[in-house]
């Protein structure tokens, strides 16, 4: 099915067209969603957001006007807006958390945390991995911010985090921590 046939079939609510949309534009939709979700916590909601995007396209396809622009641009806008709306909802859930029903850590935890020797903990890591882990875990920067600080791509930051986690996990398994 070509793009115009998919659009026409979607307007007639043909379920096969939804399958074609997923097949032809699924990767694009996923890329747009991931681009707008910088943290791993937010990225854990990828499939839920994708499903919301497909539903939105299904219900709002009649608002697409070929004379105003390309279908892919319209689709990207729909996906971006759904992602932003979902992120707002996530932030809202944290803002409504009742503080008097939440148990806060005592000062003893802070003292223990201060006593951790991160240089020793991160010893198995390469210098770059140590820098990335320090910025990610201690400075609490996002991978995008780390990439900017260390003058590298975000993908490289994710790779360093992944490799570092693997090395630390192996170290823990070796020494039975």
JOGI-V311240 format. One record per helix or strand of 3 or more residues. SS is the DSSP state (a for helix, b for strand). FROM is the first residue (numbers start at 0). LEN is the number of residues. If there is no record, write none. Layout:
# JOGI-V311240
ss: (SS	SS)
from: (FROM	FROM)
len: (LEN	LEN)
This chain:
# JOGI-V311240
ss: (a	a	a	a	a	a	a	a	a	a	a)
from: (2	14	39	45	70	98	106	117	126	142	153)
len: (9	21	4	18	25	3	9	4	12	8	22)
